[in-house]
């Protein structure tokens, strides 16, 4: 089963969403480094060794283990035209039993932002989660002022559900987050943030 799952790939219109590989390290480190100022306001503080090969190797092993154990689906966004790494998307904290839910997280490199790549990736992964993984609910959270992320989630059918106080440490501070969810059989009304 591990061999089959380690070859997991989701095809979208312009991208292949696939597990990270050891050979991705140079492209990943370069994209994260050049996008640091763009990403820092929205992410947990980076560890001192965040961009090291050792940390990346641990990330590759964690990704394969998550898929093998059925607890997560961490994927890189690879543009098919030129095989360029654009960012990453993860369906994590997959819960089975009566919950059948998971949590979505993502990032895109600064030079690839606002080109529709993340919307395409979210739609692809959510479809995979509902059809192949038989999940019922996908949750996502972002900072209230991250309007680009909020609009992307809403354009993908996620609905606003409320605010979680001190939800995550972002850029070194505990921050409130707005909560969104996409349901496989959603009958809720649409919300707009303007």
Buried (B, 14 or more C-beta within 10 A) or exposed (E): EEEEBBEBEBEBEBBBBBBBBEEBBEBBBEBBEEBBEBBBEBBEEBEEEBBEEEBBEEBBEEBBBBBBEEBBBBBBBBBEEEEBBBBBBBBEBBEEEEEBBBBBBBBBBBEBBEEEBBBBBBBBBBEBBBEEBEBBBBBBBBBEEBEEBBBBBBEBBBBBBEEEEEBBEBBEEEBBBBBBBBBBEEEEEEEEEE
